[in-house]
């Protein structure tokens, strides 16, 4: 709604325009945060696949995971700032879900880094278990 009146409706009040803008803002934040989570997940999974296929070396995985960690940390800081705003109960729940997925992604990146360093089976099992748990939570955010 752009605040224009149709033949059957009244013009939007300033309060209505404000609520509509807030709703669009919250939806945009949710879509962008979820997209970031999805792409971070794919990047972490791709680095793991590359490491297992010997297409990536340990230092390349370390560099990729460090970059992922920085991006995820910045996203978390921004979502924390959004959380300081007045939100509906539903928005607050969705925000908490996104923050939890960001946390799981950061832990997955750290797990993969650890495995790249040690090449121990138990470190890979820890990474793989967390990756699966992250995907289950992310699928919910994606609506799948």
C-alpha positions in Angstrom: 0.0 0.0 0.0 1.3 3.4 -1.0 -1.2 5.3 1.0 -3.4 6.0 -2.1 -7.1 5.6 -1.8 -8.9 3.2 -4.1 -12.5 3.9 -5.2 -13.8 1.9 -2.3 -11.3 2.7 0.5 -10.2 5.7 2.5 -6.6 7.0 2.4 -4.3 5.4 4.9 -3.6 7.3 8.1 0.0 8.0 9.2 -0.3 5.3 11.8 -1.5 2.8 9.2 1.4 3.7 6.9 3.8 3.3 9.8 2.4 -0.1 10.7 2.5 -1.2 7.0 6.2 0.0 6.7 7.1 -1.8 9.9 5.6 -5.0 8.6 7.5 -4.7 5.3 10.7 -4.0 7.3 10.3 -7.0 9.5 9.5 -9.2 6.5 12.6 -8.0 4.7 14.8 -8.6 7.7 13.4 -12.1 8.0 13.9 -12.9 4.3 17.4 -11.5 4.2 18.5 -13.2 7.4 17.1 -16.5 6.3 18.8 -16.2 2.9 22.1 -15.4 4.6 21.7 -18.5 6.8 21.0 -20.7 3.8 24.0 -19.4 1.8 26.3 -19.8 4.8 25.0 -23.3 5.3 25.8 -24.1 1.6 29.2 -22.5 1.9 30.1 -24.6 5.0 28.8 -27.8 3.4 30.6 -27.0 0.1 33.9 -26.5 2.0 33.4 -29.8 3.8 32.7 -31.5 0.5 35.8 -29.9 -1.0 37.9 -31.0 1.9 36.7 -34.6 1.7 37.3 -34.7 -2.0 40.8 -33.2 -1.5 39.8 -30.2 -3.6 40.5 -27.9 -0.7 43.5 -27.9 1.6 43.3 -27.3 5.3 44.4 -23.6 5.0 41.7 -23.0 2.4 39.0 -24.4 4.7 40.4 -22.3 7.5 40.2 -19.1 5.4 36.6 -19.9 4.2 35.4 -20.7 7.7 37.0 -17.5 9.1 35.2 -15.5 6.5 31.9 -17.3 7.3 32.5 -16.7 11.0 32.9 -12.9 10.4 29.8 -12.7 8.3 27.7 -14.7 10.8 29.0 -12.7 13.7 28.1 -9.4 12.0 24.6 -10.8 11.1 24.1 -11.8 14.8 25.0 -8.3 15.9 22.5 -6.8 13.5 19.8 -9.2 14.6 20.5 -8.4 18.2 20.0 -4.7 17.3 16.6 -5.6 15.7 15.7 -7.5 18.8 16.0 -4.3 20.8 13.1 -2.8 18.8 9.5 -3.3 19.8 8.4 -6.5 18.1 5.3 -8.7 18.2 5.5 -12.0 20.0 5.6 -13.8 16.6 8.4 -11.6 15.3 10.4 -12.1 18.5 10.0 -15.9 18.2 11.1 -15.8 14.5 14.1 -13.6 15.4 15.1 -16.1 18.2 14.9 -18.9 15.7 17.2 -17.0 13.3 19.7 -16.3 16.0 19.7 -20.0 17.0 20.4 -21.0 13.4 23.2 -18.4 13.2 24.7 -19.9 16.4 24.5 -23.4 14.9 26.2 -22.2 11.7 29.0 -20.7 13.6 29.5 -23.9 15.6 29.4 -25.9 12.4 32.1 -23.7 10.9 34.3 -24.2 14.0 33.6 -28.0 13.9 34.7 -28.1 10.3 37.8 -26.1 11.0 38.7 -28.5 13.8 38.2 -31.5 11.6 40.4 -29.9 8.9 43.2 -29.6 11.4 42.9 -33.0 13.1 41.3 -35.2 10.4 40.0 -37.3 13.3 36.8 -39.3 12.7 35.2 -38.1 15.9 35.7 -34.5 14.9 34.1 -35.2 11.5 31.2 -37.0 13.3 30.7 -33.9 15.5 30.6 -31.6 12.4 28.3 -33.9 10.6 25.9 -34.2 13.5 25.7 -30.5 14.0 25.4 -29.9 10.2 22.3 -32.2 10.2 20.8 -30.4 13.2 21.5 -27.0 11.6 19.8 -28.2 8.3 16.7 -29.3 10.2 16.3 -25.9 11.9 17.1 -24.0 8.8 14.5 -26.0 6.8 11.9 -24.7 9.3 13.0 -21.1 8.7 12.8 -21.7 4.9 9.3 -23.1 5.3 10.1 -26.5 4.0 
